[in-house]
Amino acid sequence: MATTLDTDPVQYEIFPQRMLNPSSAQELLNRLEQIKGVTRVLVQGPRLPLTVPYGPGKGVPVDHTAREIIRVGDQVMELQVKVGRIRLEAETDVMEEVRAICDELFTFPFELKEGLFLRRKATVTDYAKYGPDEQVEDKSIYGMTDPSMTPTSRICESCVDTRE
């Protein structure tokens, strides 16, 4: 188990044995958001491209069933990855609450680890996107962007959630 100072946030990684479908990911993210003290959540997994990136079908639209619009809290966003890992940061130790949520939602094995998974200092990508450290007001954005992401593809502001 990783040791942290009193001022350092605690970080966890949830690593399910299977990829999560959009409805399961949405449910998990909403439940994690309700835990008091959770400050950041990052999902990782293979990208779900809009078009075929290479090969004979390059440029052909891809209609992937896992690329859905989900609602997490009051944010509506398009899921651009197939969720394989969830990393979160909390102000206090919330491991037992996270484990209880995962035990309830997952019918398959998963790993829950404590450690350092999210960046605390600017990466080269962060520097290129946001500028020098002195110009960045919110340091919690470090390590939260995809290096290949365009500046306009942050959160889908024009997305409309068609599900009720």
SEFIRO-92379 format. One record per atom (N, C-alpha, C): x, y, z; residue in three letters. Coordinates in steps of 0.2 Angstrom, whole numbers, plus 5000, padded with zeros to 4 digits. Each point is the difference from the previous one (the first is absolute). Example, Ala and Ser with C-alpha at 12.3 -4.5 7.8 and 13.67 -1.06 7.14 Angstrom:
2
506649725039ALA 499650065000ALA 500450065000ALA 499850054996SER 500450065001SER 499650055003SER 
***
This chain:
164
500449945000MET 499650065000MET 500450065000MET 499950054996ALA 500450065000ALA 499850055006ALA 500650035002THR 499950045006THR 499950074997THR 499650045003THR 499950074998THR 500150055006THR 500250064999LEU 500050055005LEU 499350025001LEU 499950045006ASP 499350025002ASP 499750054994ASP 500450044997THR 499850054995THR 499949974993THR 500349944999ASP 499949974993ASP 499449964999ASP 499750014994PRO 499449964999PRO 500149934999PRO 499549965001VAL 500149934999VAL 499749984994VAL 500449954996GLN 499849984993GLN 499949935000GLN 499549984996TYR 499849934999TYR 499949994993TYR 500149934998GLU 499949984994GLU 499549945000GLU 499550004996ILE 499549944999ILE 500249974994ILE 500149945000PHE 500249964994PHE 499649944999PHE 499450014997PRO 499549944999PRO 500449954995PRO 499849945001GLN 500249954995GLN 499750004993GLN 499550045000ARG 499750014993ARG 499950074999ARG 499950024993MET 499950064998MET 499250025002MET 499950065002LEU 499350025002LEU 499650024995LEU 499449994999ASN 499650024995ASN 499850075003ASN 499750054995PRO 499950075002PRO 499550005006PRO 499549965000SER 499550015006SER 500349985007SER 500549955000SER 500349985006SER 500550065002SER 500450024995ALA 500450065001ALA 499750065003ALA 499450024997GLN 499650055002GLN 499849995008GLN 499849945001GLU 499749995007GLU 500650005005GLU 500649974998LEU 500650005004LEU 500250085002LEU 500150044994LEU 500250065001LEU 499550055004LEU 499449994999ASN 499550035004ASN 500049995008ASN 500149935001ARG 500149985007ARG 500750035003ARG 500550004996LEU 500650025003LEU 500050085001LEU 499650034996GLU 500050075001GLU 499650025006GLU 499649965002GLN 499650015007GLN 500449995006GLN 500649974999ILE 500449995006ILE 500350075002ILE 499950015007LYS 500250075002LYS 500850005000LYS 500350054997GLY 500750005000GLY 500449984994GLY 499649974995VAL 500349994993VAL 500150064996VAL 500650014998THR 500150064997THR 500250004992THR 500349944998ARG 500149994993ARG 499849934998ARG 499849984994VAL 499949944998VAL 500250004992VAL 500449944999LEU 500250004993LEU 499949934997LEU 499749994994VAL 499949944997VAL 500549984995VAL 500249944999GLN 500549984995GLN 499749944996GLN 500250004994GLY 499949944996GLY 500150014993GLY 499949954996PRO 500250014993PRO 499550054997PRO 500250044995ARG 499750064997ARG 499449974995ARG 499550035000LEU 499449984995LEU 500050054995LEU 500349994994PRO 500150064995PRO 499350014997PRO 500050064997LEU 499450024996LEU 500049974993LEU 500650004998THR 500149974993THR 500649955000THR 500149954995VAL 500549955000VAL 500650044999VAL 500549995004PRO 500650055000PRO 500549984995PRO 500049934997TYR 500549984995TYR 499849944997TYR 500349984995GLY 499849944996GLY 499650024994GLY 499749954997PRO 499650014994PRO 499450045001PRO 499749995006GLY 499450045002GLY 500150075003GLY 500650034999LYS 500250065004LYS 499550054998LYS 499750035005GLY 499650065000GLY 499249985000GLY 499949935000VAL 499349985000VAL 499850015007VAL 499450025001PRO 499750015007PRO 499949935003PRO 500250005007VAL 499949955004VAL 499450015005VAL 499549955000ASP 499450015004ASP 500149955006ASP 500450015005HIS 500249965005HIS 499450015006HIS 499849945002THR 499450005005THR 500250035007THR 500750005001ALA 500250025007ALA 500250085000ALA 499950034994ARG 500150074999ARG 499350045002ARG 499950015006GLU 499350035002GLU 500150065004GLU 499550045000ILE 500050065004ILE 499749975007ILE 500450025005ILE 499949985007ILE 499950075004ILE 499749995006ARG 499950055005ARG 500349985006ARG 500550055002VAL 500349985007VAL 499950075004VAL 499649995005GLY 499850065004GLY 499650054995GLY 500250065000ASP 499750054996ASP 500350014993ASP 500549964999GLN 500450004993GLN 499749954995GLN 500050024994VAL 499849954995VAL 500650004995VAL 500249944999MET 500649994996MET 500049944995MET 500450004995GLU 500049944996GLU 500649965002GLU 499849935001LEU 500549965002LEU 500549984994LEU 500650025000GLN 500449994994GLN 500549945001GLN 500049975006VAL 500449945001VAL 499549945003VAL 500349944999LYS 499649945003LYS 500450005007LYS 499650015005VAL 500250015007VAL 500449935002VAL 500650005002GLY 500449955002GLY 500350015007GLY 500150065002ARG 500350025006ARG 499750065002ARG 499950015007ILE 499850065003ILE 500550025005ILE 500250065000ARG 500550035005ARG 499650065003ARG 500150005007LEU 499750055003LEU 500450035006LEU 499950065002GLU 500350035005GLU 499550035005GLU 500249995007ALA 499550025005ALA 500550045005ALA 499650045004GLU 500450045005GLU 500149965006GLU 499649955001THR 500149955006THR 499949934998THR 500149955004ASP 500049934999ASP 499349984998ASP 499849984994VAL 499449984999VAL 500049934996VAL 500549965002MET 500149934997MET 499449965001MET 499850005006GLU 499449955002GLU 499450024996GLU 499950064999GLU 499450024997GLU 500049994992GLU 500650014998VAL 500149984992VAL 499949925000VAL 500349965004ARG 500049935000ARG 499349985000ARG 499650035005ALA 499349985000ALA 499650014994ALA 500150064997ILE 499750024993ILE 500249954995ILE 500649984999CYS 500249954995CYS 499849935002CYS 499949985006ASP 499849945002ASP 499249994998ASP 499750065000GLU 499350004999GLU 499850004992GLU 500450044997LEU 499950014992LEU 500349944996LEU 500649985002PHE 500449954996PHE 499849935002PHE 499849964994THR 499949925001THR 500649964999THR 500650044998PHE 500649974998PHE 500650025005PHE 500549975000PRO 500650025004PRO 500350074998PRO 500250045005PHE 500450064998PHE 500550015005PHE 500550054999GLU 500550025004GLU 499950075003GLU 500150015006LEU 500050075003LEU 500650015003LEU 500450054998LYS 500750015002LYS 500050085003LYS 500450015005GLU 500250075002GLU 500750014998GLU 500150064997GLY 500750024998GLY 500050074997GLY 500550014996LEU 500050064996LEU 499949994993LEU 499450024997PHE 499849984994PHE 499950074995PHE 499850055003LEU 499950064997LEU 500650055001LEU 500150044995ARG 500650055000ARG 499950055005ARG 500550035003ARG 500050055005ARG 500450064997ARG 500449994995LYS 500450054997LYS 499950004992LYS 500150054997ALA 499950014993ALA 500449954996ALA 499749974995THR 500449964995THR 500150044994THR 500449984995VAL 500150034994VAL 499450024997VAL 499549965000THR 499450014996THR 499650055004THR 500050005006ASP 499750065004ASP 500350064999ASP 500650005000TYR 500450074998TYR 499850024993TYR 500049964995ALA 499850024993ALA 499350025000ALA 499549975004LYS 499350024999LYS 499950065005LYS 500350015006TYR 499850055004TYR 500550055002TYR 500649994997GLY 500550055002GLY 500449995006GLY 500550055002PRO 500449995006PRO 499649995006PRO 500349975005ASP 499649985006ASP 499750075004ASP 500450054999GLU 499750065003GLU 499450034997GLU 499849984994GLN 499450024997GLN 499449965001GLN 500149945003VAL 499549955001VAL 499750015007VAL 499350025000GLU 499750025007GLU 499849935003GLU 499749954996ASP 499749945003ASP 500549954999ASP 500449985004LYS 500649954999LYS 499749935000LYS 499349995002SER 499749935000SER 499949984992SER 500150044995ILE 499949974993ILE 500649974998ILE 500650005004TYR 500649974997TYR 499949925000TYR 500249984994GLY 499949924999GLY 499349984998GLY 499650054999MET 499349984999MET 499850004992MET 500550024996THR 499850014993THR 500449944996THR 499749994994ASP 500349954995ASP 500450044996ASP 500749984999PRO 500450044996PRO 499850014993PRO 499649954997SER 499750014993SER 499450045000SER 499750025006MET 499450045000MET 500150074997MET 499550024996THR 500050074997THR 499750045006THR 500150075000PRO 499850045005PRO 499250015000PRO 499749984994THR 499250015000THR 499749935003THR 500349955001SER 499749945002SER 500049985007SER 500050055004ARG 500049995008ARG 499449965002ARG 499450045001ILE 499449975002ILE 499550024995ILE 499649954998CYS 499550014995CYS 499550055002CYS 500150074999GLU 499550055002GLU 499350004996GLU 500149974994SER 499450004996SER 499649945000SER 500349955004CYS 499649935001CYS 499450015003CYS 499549964998VAL 499350005003VAL 499949935002VAL 499849995006ASP 499949945003ASP 499349984998ASP 499949954996THR 499449984997THR 499749945005THR 500349985005ARG 499749955004ARG 499850035006ARG 499549985003GLU 499750035006GLU 500149955006GLU 
***
